[in-house]
Amino acid sequence: MRTAVYPGTFDPVTNGHIDIIERALKLFDRLYVVVGDNPQKSAAFSPKERVEMLKEALKKYNNQIEVEHFDGLLLNYVKKKNSNVVIRGLRAISDFEFEFSRALMSKELDKDVETIFIMTKDDYMFLSSSIVKELAMFGGDVKSFVPEIVDKKLKEKFRK
Ligand code: ADP
């Protein structure tokens, strides 16, 4: 069985993330979507809320996907799941440097783990969780960028 781990902050999950997940499912039998915390960003949603939104958005794949929160070293999580693949999405060149150093560091720590990059779909090239939050905060319509549950949660969070 081919398994992979897709880590991210998912604050909140967007259609860009869902697209990467759906494409990863064509390559792997089982995907672990792992919600972590990025020390560079302060999250709008708690880990529990982020996991719940992902679970709801991905419920039709629940025999192939597991979503959970993990706050330790990603490579330990990958080993725990008996996997050796990390999936990351790439949007613009701006993602590249960060992802490049992250993948190289991962290789340094564990040479058996491979990072696989899936290129964004052009529609989602400029889509990020931060842009979605900013739009929602100012009352913009984010329906076409996020799963239904996220649209609902954003409305609840930013309702004046
Ligand atoms: P992180 O804080 O770990 O970067 P994110 O939730 O922002 O977490 O992103 C998780 C992964 O999904 C990253 O590899 C990111 O590049 C990718 N990603 C985010 N948005 C998109 C998108 N619109 N298209 C493709 N990949 C994306």
Backbone and ligand atoms as CSV (ligand in chain L), in Angstrom:
chain,resi,resn,atom,element,x,y,z
A,1,MET,N,N,0.832,-1.191,0.000
A,1,MET,CA,C,0.000,0.000,0.000
A,1,MET,C,C,0.874,1.251,0.000
A,2,ARG,N,N,0.598,2.156,-0.951
A,2,ARG,CA,C,1.396,3.389,-1.030
A,2,ARG,C,C,0.747,4.474,-0.171
A,3,THR,N,N,1.532,5.006,0.750
A,3,THR,CA,C,0.975,6.044,1.628
A,3,THR,C,C,1.830,7.311,1.557
A,4,ALA,N,N,1.192,8.446,1.844
A,4,ALA,CA,C,1.928,9.718,1.880
A,4,ALA,C,C,1.325,10.612,2.952
A,5,VAL,N,N,2.126,11.602,3.354
A,5,VAL,CA,C,1.690,12.544,4.377
A,5,VAL,C,C,1.659,13.946,3.753
A,6,TYR,N,N,0.550,14.648,3.914
A,6,TYR,CA,C,0.442,16.030,3.409
A,6,TYR,C,C,0.313,16.958,4.617
A,7,PRO,N,N,1.406,17.634,4.993
A,7,PRO,CA,C,1.358,18.514,6.156
A,7,PRO,C,C,1.056,19.958,5.771
A,8,GLY,N,N,0.452,20.681,6.690
A,8,GLY,CA,C,0.211,22.107,6.438
A,8,GLY,C,C,-0.422,22.740,7.653
A,9,THR,N,N,-0.591,24.056,7.562
A,9,THR,CA,C,-1.251,24.776,8.653
A,9,THR,C,C,-2.775,24.718,8.436
A,10,PHE,N,N,-3.184,24.765,7.181
A,10,PHE,CA,C,-4.599,24.669,6.802
A,10,PHE,C,C,-5.464,25.623,7.635
A,11,ASP,N,N,-5.091,26.910,7.617
A,11,ASP,CA,C,-5.776,27.888,8.478
A,11,ASP,C,C,-6.515,28.945,7.656
A,12,PRO,N,N,-7.603,28.617,6.989
A,12,PRO,CA,C,-8.287,27.331,6.876
A,12,PRO,C,C,-7.934,26.636,5.549
A,13,VAL,N,N,-8.466,25.406,5.404
A,13,VAL,CA,C,-8.263,24.672,4.142
A,13,VAL,C,C,-8.958,25.437,3.006
A,14,THR,N,N,-8.290,25.493,1.847
A,14,THR,CA,C,-8.853,26.164,0.663
A,14,THR,C,C,-9.025,25.143,-0.468
A,15,ASN,N,N,-9.647,25.586,-1.551
A,15,ASN,CA,C,-9.785,24.687,-2.713
A,15,ASN,C,C,-8.428,24.350,-3.327
A,16,GLY,N,N,-7.428,25.192,-3.087
A,16,GLY,CA,C,-6.061,24.893,-3.565
A,16,GLY,C,C,-5.520,23.664,-2.857
A,17,HIS,N,N,-5.730,23.581,-1.536
A,17,HIS,CA,C,-5.302,22.395,-0.779
A,17,HIS,C,C,-6.086,21.155,-1.236
A,18,ILE,N,N,-7.404,21.343,-1.423
A,18,ILE,CA,C,-8.247,20.194,-1.814
A,18,ILE,C,C,-7.781,19.630,-3.163
A,19,ASP,N,N,-7.410,20.529,-4.075
A,19,ASP,CA,C,-6.930,20.091,-5.393
A,19,ASP,C,C,-5.647,19.252,-5.248
A,20,ILE,N,N,-4.734,19.707,-4.385
A,20,ILE,CA,C,-3.490,18.953,-4.167
A,20,ILE,C,C,-3.825,17.572,-3.575
A,21,ILE,N,N,-4.752,17.548,-2.640
A,21,ILE,CA,C,-5.150,16.284,-1.992
A,21,ILE,C,C,-5.759,15.325,-3.024
A,22,GLU,N,N,-6.655,15.834,-3.859
A,22,GLU,CA,C,-7.306,14.965,-4.848
A,22,GLU,C,C,-6.295,14.412,-5.844
A,23,ARG,N,N,-5.326,15.228,-6.190
A,23,ARG,CA,C,-4.310,14.754,-7.141
A,23,ARG,C,C,-3.356,13.770,-6.467
A,24,ALA,N,N,-3.064,13.990,-5.185
A,24,ALA,CA,C,-2.193,13.049,-4.456
A,24,ALA,C,C,-2.881,11.687,-4.329
A,25,LEU,N,N,-4.204,11.709,-4.227
A,25,LEU,CA,C,-4.947,10.446,-4.097
A,25,LEU,C,C,-4.879,9.594,-5.366
A,26,LYS,N,N,-4.519,10.228,-6.481
A,26,LYS,CA,C,-4.346,9.445,-7.718
A,26,LYS,C,C,-3.004,8.712,-7.699
A,27,LEU,N,N,-2.104,9.171,-6.834
A,27,LEU,CA,C,-0.764,8.572,-6.773
A,27,LEU,C,C,-0.586,7.629,-5.581
A,28,PHE,N,N,-1.395,7.874,-4.536
A,28,PHE,CA,C,-1.226,7.096,-3.300
A,28,PHE,C,C,-2.553,6.467,-2.870
A,29,ASP,N,N,-2.456,5.312,-2.189
A,29,ASP,CA,C,-3.669,4.629,-1.732
A,29,ASP,C,C,-4.219,5.275,-0.475
A,30,ARG,N,N,-3.291,5.774,0.337
A,30,ARG,CA,C,-3.728,6.370,1.607
A,30,ARG,C,C,-2.960,7.663,1.851
A,31,LEU,N,N,-3.710,8.697,2.289
A,31,LEU,CA,C,-3.081,9.997,2.525
A,31,LEU,C,C,-3.379,10.459,3.955
A,32,TYR,N,N,-2.315,10.829,4.668
A,32,TYR,CA,C,-2.481,11.385,6.008
A,32,TYR,C,C,-2.348,12.899,5.884
A,33,VAL,N,N,-3.434,13.601,6.159
A,33,VAL,CA,C,-3.399,15.069,6.107
A,33,VAL,C,C,-3.140,15.529,7.536
A,34,VAL,N,N,-1.998,16.161,7.748
A,34,VAL,CA,C,-1.612,16.478,9.116
A,34,VAL,C,C,-1.561,17.982,9.355
A,35,VAL,N,N,-2.338,18.388,10.352
A,35,VAL,CA,C,-2.474,19.807,10.680
A,35,VAL,C,C,-1.429,20.168,11.728
A,36,GLY,N,N,-0.578,21.106,11.358
A,36,GLY,CA,C,0.468,21.514,12.290
A,36,GLY,C,C,0.392,23.004,12.546
A,37,ASP,N,N,1.333,23.493,13.340
A,37,ASP,CA,C,1.375,24.924,13.590
A,37,ASP,C,C,2.644,25.479,13.006
A,38,ASN,N,N,2.512,26.569,12.269
A,38,ASN,CA,C,3.675,27.218,11.698
A,38,ASN,C,C,4.097,28.333,12.661
A,39,PRO,N,N,5.323,28.214,13.233
A,39,PRO,CA,C,5.749,29.216,14.213
A,39,PRO,C,C,5.814,30.643,13.634
A,40,GLN,N,N,5.880,30.751,12.291
A,40,GLN,CA,C,5.941,32.090,11.663
A,40,GLN,C,C,4.562,32.750,11.542
A,41,LYS,N,N,3.503,31.947,11.716
A,41,LYS,CA,C,2.158,32.507,11.494
A,41,LYS,C,C,1.301,32.282,12.738
A,42,SER,N,N,0.475,33.301,13.095
A,42,SER,CA,C,-0.447,33.011,14.199
A,42,SER,C,C,-1.794,32.636,13.582
A,43,ALA,N,N,-2.340,31.519,14.041
A,43,ALA,CA,C,-3.513,30.955,13.380
A,43,ALA,C,C,-4.814,31.620,13.827
A,44,ALA,N,N,-5.760,31.717,12.893
A,44,ALA,CA,C,-7.078,32.270,13.209
A,44,ALA,C,C,-7.980,31.193,13.807
A,45,PHE,N,N,-7.770,29.950,13.362
A,45,PHE,CA,C,-8.592,28.837,13.846
A,45,PHE,C,C,-7.735,27.911,14.708
A,46,SER,N,N,-8.353,27.300,15.713
A,46,SER,CA,C,-7.618,26.365,16.573
A,46,SER,C,C,-7.310,25.095,15.774
A,47,PRO,N,N,-6.336,24.289,16.228
A,47,PRO,CA,C,-6.054,23.034,15.524
A,47,PRO,C,C,-7.312,22.163,15.410
A,48,LYS,N,N,-8.112,22.140,16.479
A,48,LYS,CA,C,-9.330,21.316,16.471
A,48,LYS,C,C,-10.290,21.803,15.367
A,49,GLU,N,N,-10.458,23.115,15.253
A,49,GLU,CA,C,-11.349,23.661,14.216
A,49,GLU,C,C,-10.806,23.351,12.826
A,50,ARG,N,N,-9.483,23.458,12.674
A,50,ARG,CA,C,-8.874,23.213,11.352
A,50,ARG,C,C,-9.046,21.753,10.940
A,51,VAL,N,N,-8.873,20.846,11.926
A,51,VAL,CA,C,-9.069,19.418,11.647
A,51,VAL,C,C,-10.528,19.163,11.276
A,52,GLU,N,N,-11.452,19.762,12.029
A,52,GLU,CA,C,-12.880,19.532,11.762
A,52,GLU,C,C,-13.287,20.010,10.369
A,53,MET,N,N,-12.775,21.182,9.969
A,53,MET,CA,C,-13.120,21.702,8.636
A,53,MET,C,C,-12.580,20.766,7.546
A,54,LEU,N,N,-11.342,20.296,7.735
A,54,LEU,CA,C,-10.753,19.374,6.749
A,54,LEU,C,C,-11.562,18.079,6.675
A,55,LYS,N,N,-11.923,17.551,7.837
A,55,LYS,CA,C,-12.674,16.280,7.862
A,55,LYS,C,C,-13.995,16.427,7.132
A,56,GLU,N,N,-14.668,17.533,7.379
A,56,GLU,CA,C,-15.965,17.760,6.738
A,56,GLU,C,C,-15.772,17.921,5.215
A,57,ALA,N,N,-14.763,18.695,4.823
A,57,ALA,CA,C,-14.549,18.947,3.387
A,57,ALA,C,C,-14.113,17.679,2.651
A,58,LEU,N,N,-13.497,16.747,3.393
A,58,LEU,CA,C,-12.942,15.554,2.742
A,58,LEU,C,C,-13.741,14.292,3.054
A,59,LYS,N,N,-14.967,14.472,3.556
A,59,LYS,CA,C,-15.668,13.284,4.058
A,59,LYS,C,C,-15.934,12.225,2.986
A,60,LYS,N,N,-16.041,12.649,1.723
A,60,LYS,CA,C,-16.293,11.631,0.689
A,60,LYS,C,C,-15.068,10.739,0.441
A,61,TYR,N,N,-13.925,11.134,0.969
A,61,TYR,CA,C,-12.712,10.308,0.788
A,61,TYR,C,C,-12.332,9.599,2.087
A,62,ASN,N,N,-13.288,9.485,3.040
A,62,ASN,CA,C,-12.837,9.053,4.375
A,62,ASN,C,C,-12.300,7.628,4.472
A,63,ASN,N,N,-12.450,6.833,3.418
A,63,ASN,CA,C,-11.792,5.516,3.469
A,63,ASN,C,C,-10.335,5.576,2.988
A,64,GLN,N,N,-9.933,6.727,2.453
A,64,GLN,CA,C,-8.546,6.852,1.957
A,64,GLN,C,C,-7.724,7.895,2.706
A,65,ILE,N,N,-8.441,8.747,3.465
A,65,ILE,CA,C,-7.748,9.879,4.088
A,65,ILE,C,C,-7.932,9.875,5.596
A,66,GLU,N,N,-6.860,10.199,6.305
A,66,GLU,CA,C,-6.974,10.417,7.747
A,66,GLU,C,C,-6.500,11.837,8.022
A,67,VAL,N,N,-7.274,12.580,8.800
A,67,VAL,CA,C,-6.880,13.955,9.143
A,67,VAL,C,C,-6.607,14.006,10.633
A,68,GLU,N,N,-5.447,14.526,11.023
A,68,GLU,CA,C,-5.213,14.711,12.455
A,68,GLU,C,C,-4.249,15.850,12.733
A,69,HIS,N,N,-4.258,16.282,13.997
A,69,HIS,CA,C,-3.344,17.343,14.417
A,69,HIS,C,C,-2.088,16.682,14.962
A,70,PHE,N,N,-0.925,17.263,14.656
A,70,PHE,CA,C,0.328,16.750,15.211
A,70,PHE,C,C,1.248,17.935,15.416
A,71,ASP,N,N,1.828,18.047,16.630
A,71,ASP,CA,C,2.659,19.231,16.828
A,71,ASP,C,C,4.134,18.927,17.076
A,72,GLY,N,N,4.552,17.717,16.703
A,72,GLY,CA,C,5.975,17.396,16.865
A,72,GLY,C,C,6.729,17.543,15.549
A,73,LEU,N,N,7.858,16.857,15.470
A,73,LEU,CA,C,8.667,16.874,14.255
A,73,LEU,C,C,7.956,16.038,13.181
A,74,LEU,N,N,7.763,16.646,12.010
A,74,LEU,CA,C,7.005,15.968,10.953
A,74,LEU,C,C,7.571,14.581,10.620
A,75,LEU,N,N,8.906,14.478,10.578
A,75,LEU,CA,C,9.514,13.194,10.191
A,75,LEU,C,C,9.133,12.083,11.176
A,76,ASN,N,N,8.939,12.433,12.440
A,76,ASN,CA,C,8.501,11.419,13.419
A,76,ASN,C,C,7.098,10.933,13.094
A,77,TYR,N,N,6.265,11.873,12.653
A,77,TYR,CA,C,4.900,11.511,12.263
A,77,TYR,C,C,4.942,10.578,11.040
A,78,VAL,N,N,5.783,10.925,10.074
A,78,VAL,CA,C,5.883,10.139,8.837
A,78,VAL,C,C,6.291,8.694,9.174
A,79,LYS,N,N,7.258,8.553,10.073
A,79,LYS,CA,C,7.725,7.216,10.490
A,79,LYS,C,C,6.614,6.463,11.207
A,80,LYS,N,N,5.929,7.191,12.102
A,80,LYS,CA,C,4.846,6.578,12.895
A,80,LYS,C,C,3.785,5.964,11.974
A,81,LYS,N,N,3.590,6.593,10.820
A,81,LYS,CA,C,2.581,6.106,9.882
A,81,LYS,C,C,3.171,5.113,8.878
A,82,ASN,N,N,4.418,4.711,9.089
A,82,ASN,CA,C,5.109,3.796,8.164
A,82,ASN,C,C,5.113,4.308,6.734
A,83,SER,N,N,5.266,5.622,6.578
A,83,SER,CA,C,5.312,6.198,5.235
A,83,SER,C,C,6.730,6.689,4.972
A,84,ASN,N,N,6.992,7.089,3.745
A,84,ASN,CA,C,8.294,7.721,3.454
A,84,ASN,C,C,8.147,8.839,2.415
A,85,VAL,N,N,6.920,9.350,2.312
A,85,VAL,CA,C,6.671,10.415,1.337
A,85,VAL,C,C,5.948,11.596,1.996
A,86,VAL,N,N,6.467,12.794,1.713
A,86,VAL,CA,C,5.805,14.025,2.154
A,86,VAL,C,C,5.357,14.762,0.899
A,87,ILE,N,N,4.109,15.165,0.870
A,87,ILE,CA,C,3.571,15.921,-0.271
A,87,ILE,C,C,3.555,17.403,0.091
A,88,ARG,N,N,3.974,18.252,-0.844
A,88,ARG,CA,C,3.822,19.703,-0.670
A,88,ARG,C,C,3.304,20.278,-1.977
A,89,GLY,N,N,2.591,21.377,-1.879
A,89,GLY,CA,C,2.092,22.048,-3.077
A,89,GLY,C,C,3.017,23.210,-3.414
A,90,LEU,N,N,3.115,23.527,-4.680
A,90,LEU,CA,C,3.936,24.675,-5.098
A,90,LEU,C,C,3.074,25.623,-5.911
A,91,ARG,N,N,3.050,26.871,-5.502
A,91,ARG,CA,C,2.286,27.859,-6.258
A,91,ARG,C,C,3.236,28.653,-7.143
A,92,ALA,N,N,3.781,29.718,-6.585
A,92,ALA,CA,C,4.625,30.577,-7.409
A,92,ALA,C,C,6.080,30.379,-7.000
A,93,ILE,N,N,6.938,31.111,-7.659
A,93,ILE,CA,C,8.368,31.026,-7.349
A,93,ILE,C,C,8.585,31.373,-5.872
A,94,SER,N,N,7.700,32.212,-5.351
A,94,SER,CA,C,7.846,32.631,-3.950
A,94,SER,C,C,7.786,31.451,-2.981
A,95,ASP,N,N,7.107,30.375,-3.333
A,95,ASP,CA,C,7.076,29.190,-2.462
A,95,ASP,C,C,8.386,28.423,-2.536
A,96,PHE,N,N,9.094,28.587,-3.656
A,96,PHE,CA,C,10.163,27.658,-3.971
A,96,PHE,C,C,11.286,27.643,-2.945
A,97,GLU,N,N,11.769,28.826,-2.552
A,97,GLU,CA,C,12.938,28.874,-1.679
A,97,GLU,C,C,12.667,28.210,-0.330
A,98,PHE,N,N,11.515,28.516,0.231
A,98,PHE,CA,C,11.130,27.930,1.509
A,98,PHE,C,C,11.012,26.410,1.394
A,99,GLU,N,N,10.328,25.964,0.351
A,99,GLU,CA,C,10.107,24.527,0.166
A,99,GLU,C,C,11.418,23.800,-0.123
A,100,PHE,N,N,12.286,24.447,-0.852
A,100,PHE,CA,C,13.582,23.877,-1.215
A,100,PHE,C,C,14.405,23.619,0.054
A,101,SER,N,N,14.493,24.625,0.939
A,101,SER,CA,C,15.310,24.430,2.137
A,101,SER,C,C,14.652,23.431,3.086
A,102,ARG,N,N,13.337,23.441,3.123
A,102,ARG,CA,C,12.628,22.486,3.966
A,102,ARG,C,C,12.876,21.035,3.506
A,103,ALA,N,N,12.811,20.835,2.188
A,103,ALA,CA,C,13.018,19.486,1.638
A,103,ALA,C,C,14.466,19.034,1.850
A,104,LEU,N,N,15.407,19.965,1.701
A,104,LEU,CA,C,16.813,19.598,1.889
A,104,LEU,C,C,17.094,19.256,3.360
A,105,MET,N,N,16.496,20.017,4.259
A,105,MET,CA,C,16.678,19.742,5.683
A,105,MET,C,C,16.085,18.381,6.039
A,106,SER,N,N,14.939,18.090,5.456
A,106,SER,CA,C,14.291,16.805,5.713
A,106,SER,C,C,15.206,15.662,5.246
A,107,LYS,N,N,15.816,15.845,4.086
A,107,LYS,CA,C,16.727,14.843,3.527
A,107,LYS,C,C,17.938,14.632,4.439
A,108,GLU,N,N,18.407,15.755,5.002
A,108,GLU,CA,C,19.550,15.712,5.909
A,108,GLU,C,C,19.204,14.885,7.155
A,109,LEU,N,N,17.977,15.049,7.615
A,109,LEU,CA,C,17.560,14.364,8.846
A,109,LEU,C,C,17.201,12.902,8.595
A,110,ASP,N,N,16.637,12.634,7.415
A,110,ASP,CA,C,16.249,11.251,7.110
A,110,ASP,C,C,16.288,11.034,5.599
A,111,LYS,N,N,17.304,10.320,5.149
A,111,LYS,CA,C,17.503,10.196,3.697
A,111,LYS,C,C,16.462,9.291,3.034
A,112,ASP,N,N,15.700,8.547,3.834
A,112,ASP,CA,C,14.698,7.651,3.249
A,112,ASP,C,C,13.380,8.353,2.919
A,113,VAL,N,N,13.225,9.553,3.433
A,113,VAL,CA,C,11.953,10.249,3.195
A,113,VAL,C,C,12.084,11.185,1.989
A,114,GLU,N,N,11.155,11.037,1.041
A,114,GLU,CA,C,11.161,11.890,-0.158
A,114,GLU,C,C,10.062,12.944,-0.060
A,115,THR,N,N,10.377,14.165,-0.497
A,115,THR,CA,C,9.339,15.192,-0.595
A,115,THR,C,C,8.910,15.273,-2.051
A,116,ILE,N,N,7.620,15.154,-2.286
A,116,ILE,CA,C,7.102,15.239,-3.657
A,116,ILE,C,C,6.285,16.519,-3.787
A,117,PHE,N,N,6.582,17.293,-4.831
A,117,PHE,CA,C,5.872,18.560,-5.034
A,117,PHE,C,C,4.831,18.407,-6.124
A,118,ILE,N,N,3.644,18.904,-5.835
A,118,ILE,CA,C,2.587,18.922,-6.851
A,118,ILE,C,C,2.338,20.385,-7.197
A,119,MET,N,N,2.429,20.669,-8.478
A,119,MET,CA,C,2.275,22.053,-8.955
A,119,MET,C,C,0.806,22.475,-8.888
A,120,THR,N,N,0.578,23.674,-8.433
A,120,THR,CA,C,-0.799,24.181,-8.340
A,120,THR,C,C,-1.516,24.169,-9.692
A,121,LYS,N,N,-2.831,24.103,-9.626
A,121,LYS,CA,C,-3.653,24.272,-10.828
A,121,LYS,C,C,-3.681,25.783,-11.084
A,122,ASP,N,N,-3.669,26.217,-12.333
A,122,ASP,CA,C,-3.547,27.668,-12.576
A,122,ASP,C,C,-4.632,28.498,-11.876
A,123,ASP,N,N,-5.832,27.927,-11.757
A,123,ASP,CA,C,-6.927,28.653,-11.076
A,123,ASP,C,C,-6.582,28.999,-9.621
A,124,TYR,N,N,-5.710,28.205,-9.022
A,124,TYR,CA,C,-5.433,28.355,-7.597
A,124,TYR,C,C,-4.071,28.960,-7.304
A,125,MET,N,N,-3.436,29.414,-8.334
A,125,MET,CA,C,-2.079,29.930,-8.232
A,125,MET,C,C,-1.943,31.041,-7.182
A,126,PHE,N,N,-2.968,31.894,-7.091
A,126,PHE,CA,C,-2.874,33.035,-6.165
A,126,PHE,C,C,-3.717,32.829,-4.907
A,127,LEU,N,N,-4.145,31.589,-4.729
A,127,LEU,CA,C,-5.019,31.302,-3.590
A,127,LEU,C,C,-4.211,30.868,-2.375
A,128,SER,N,N,-4.445,31.536,-1.259
A,128,SER,CA,C,-3.773,31.133,-0.017
A,128,SER,C,C,-4.755,31.318,1.133
A,129,SER,N,N,-4.481,30.632,2.225
A,129,SER,CA,C,-5.342,30.775,3.417
A,129,SER,C,C,-5.335,32.229,3.881
A,130,SER,N,N,-4.185,32.893,3.801
A,130,SER,CA,C,-4.109,34.287,4.289
A,130,SER,C,C,-4.994,35.217,3.470
A,131,ILE,N,N,-4.965,35.053,2.135
A,131,ILE,CA,C,-5.789,35.921,1.279
A,131,ILE,C,C,-7.275,35.696,1.563
A,132,VAL,N,N,-7.635,34.431,1.747
A,132,VAL,CA,C,-9.029,34.096,2.024
A,132,VAL,C,C,-9.479,34.740,3.344
A,133,LYS,N,N,-8.608,34.679,4.358
A,133,LYS,CA,C,-8.975,35.266,5.665
A,133,LYS,C,C,-9.128,36.787,5.557
A,134,GLU,N,N,-8.203,37.384,4.807
A,134,GLU,CA,C,-8.240,38.836,4.654
A,134,GLU,C,C,-9.546,39.262,3.969
A,135,LEU,N,N,-9.867,38.530,2.897
A,135,LEU,CA,C,-11.108,38.835,2.163
A,135,LEU,C,C,-12.329,38.694,3.072
A,136,ALA,N,N,-12.373,37.576,3.801
A,136,ALA,CA,C,-13.530,37.291,4.660
A,136,ALA,C,C,-13.654,38.332,5.762
A,137,MET,N,N,-12.526,38.757,6.284
A,137,MET,CA,C,-12.509,39.738,7.369
A,137,MET,C,C,-13.162,41.059,6.944
A,138,PHE,N,N,-12.974,41.394,5.645
A,138,PHE,CA,C,-13.552,42.652,5.154
A,138,PHE,C,C,-14.887,42.433,4.433
A,139,GLY,N,N,-15.477,41.277,4.694
A,139,GLY,CA,C,-16.817,41.019,4.156
A,139,GLY,C,C,-16.849,40.569,2.705
A,140,GLY,N,N,-15.708,40.213,2.143
A,140,GLY,CA,C,-15.664,39.744,0.745
A,140,GLY,C,C,-16.260,38.344,0.622
A,141,ASP,N,N,-16.645,37.991,-0.603
A,141,ASP,CA,C,-17.253,36.684,-0.848
A,141,ASP,C,C,-16.167,35.659,-1.192
A,142,VAL,N,N,-16.022,34.646,-0.351
A,142,VAL,CA,C,-14.936,33.669,-0.574
A,142,VAL,C,C,-15.475,32.309,-1.036
A,143,LYS,N,N,-16.790,32.263,-1.307
A,143,LYS,CA,C,-17.449,30.985,-1.646
A,143,LYS,C,C,-16.741,30.171,-2.717
A,144,SER,N,N,-16.214,30.870,-3.737
A,144,SER,CA,C,-15.634,30.098,-4.841
A,144,SER,C,C,-14.192,29.647,-4.549
A,145,PHE,N,N,-13.664,30.010,-3.385
A,145,PHE,CA,C,-12.273,29.657,-3.074
A,145,PHE,C,C,-12.109,28.579,-2.001
A,146,VAL,N,N,-13.198,28.304,-1.295
A,146,VAL,CA,C,-13.081,27.386,-0.146
A,146,VAL,C,C,-14.242,26.405,-0.111
A,147,PRO,N,N,-14.062,25.253,0.591
A,147,PRO,CA,C,-15.198,24.337,0.770
A,147,PRO,C,C,-16.322,25.045,1.544
A,148,GLU,N,N,-17.552,24.527,1.375
A,148,GLU,CA,C,-18.742,25.153,1.980
A,148,GLU,C,C,-18.609,25.365,3.497
A,149,ILE,N,N,-18.077,24.347,4.180
A,149,ILE,CA,C,-17.949,24.432,5.638
A,149,ILE,C,C,-17.024,25.596,6.048
A,150,VAL,N,N,-16.009,25.858,5.240
A,150,VAL,CA,C,-15.053,26.927,5.567
A,150,VAL,C,C,-15.719,28.291,5.367
A,151,ASP,N,N,-16.504,28.403,4.297
A,151,ASP,CA,C,-17.245,29.645,4.044
A,151,ASP,C,C,-18.132,29.954,5.257
A,152,LYS,N,N,-18.801,28.914,5.759
A,152,LYS,CA,C,-19.708,29.073,6.909
A,152,LYS,C,C,-18.915,29.496,8.157
A,153,LYS,N,N,-17.803,28.804,8.418
A,153,LYS,CA,C,-16.998,29.102,9.623
A,153,LYS,C,C,-16.382,30.510,9.555
A,154,LEU,N,N,-15.988,30.919,8.347
A,154,LEU,CA,C,-15.399,32.255,8.202
A,154,LEU,C,C,-16.456,33.328,8.477
A,155,LYS,N,N,-17.668,33.050,7.986
A,155,LYS,CA,C,-18.766,34.012,8.223
A,155,LYS,C,C,-19.027,34.127,9.715
A,156,GLU,N,N,-19.037,32.982,10.414
A,156,GLU,CA,C,-19.277,32.999,11.874
A,156,GLU,C,C,-18.171,33.767,12.584
A,157,LYS,N,N,-16.941,33.510,12.166
A,157,LYS,CA,C,-15.794,34.122,12.850
A,157,LYS,C,C,-15.735,35.632,12.658
A,158,PHE,N,N,-15.995,36.067,11.442
A,158,PHE,CA,C,-15.786,37.489,11.152
A,158,PHE,C,C,-17.067,38.322,11.110
A,159,ARG,N,N,-18.184,37.675,11.521
A,159,ARG,CA,C,-19.441,38.425,11.530
A,159,ARG,C,C,-19.314,39.579,12.518
A,160,LYS,N,N,-19.673,40.737,12.081
A,160,LYS,CA,C,-19.519,41.912,12.974
A,160,LYS,C,C,-20.635,41.914,14.014
L,1,ADP,P1,P,2.341,25.798,5.567
L,1,ADP,O1,O,2.235,26.812,6.681
L,1,ADP,O2,O,2.905,24.481,5.998
L,1,ADP,O3,O,2.932,26.318,4.293
L,1,ADP,P2,P,-0.276,25.846,4.284
L,1,ADP,O4,O,-1.554,25.361,4.873
L,1,ADP,O5,O,-0.179,27.296,3.952
L,1,ADP,O6,O,0.818,25.389,5.308
L,1,ADP,O7,O,0.071,25.005,2.982
L,1,ADP,C1,C,0.249,23.610,3.006
L,1,ADP,C2,C,0.803,23.170,1.678
L,1,ADP,O8,O,-0.146,23.413,0.649
L,1,ADP,C3,C,2.066,23.913,1.236
L,1,ADP,O9,O,2.899,23.012,0.552
L,1,ADP,C4,C,1.531,24.976,0.305
L,1,ADP,O10,O,2.513,25.386,-0.636
L,1,ADP,C5,C,0.405,24.215,-0.365
L,1,ADP,N1,N,-0.622,25.108,-0.894
L,1,ADP,C6,C,-1.308,26.069,-0.248
L,1,ADP,N2,N,-2.149,26.717,-1.082
L,1,ADP,C7,C,-1.995,26.138,-2.303
L,1,ADP,C8,C,-2.566,26.375,-3.607
L,1,ADP,N3,N,-3.428,27.339,-3.815
L,1,ADP,N4,N,-2.124,25.586,-4.634
L,1,ADP,C9,C,-1.198,24.624,-4.405
L,1,ADP,N5,N,-0.622,24.361,-3.227
L,1,ADP,C10,C,-1.007,25.104,-2.175
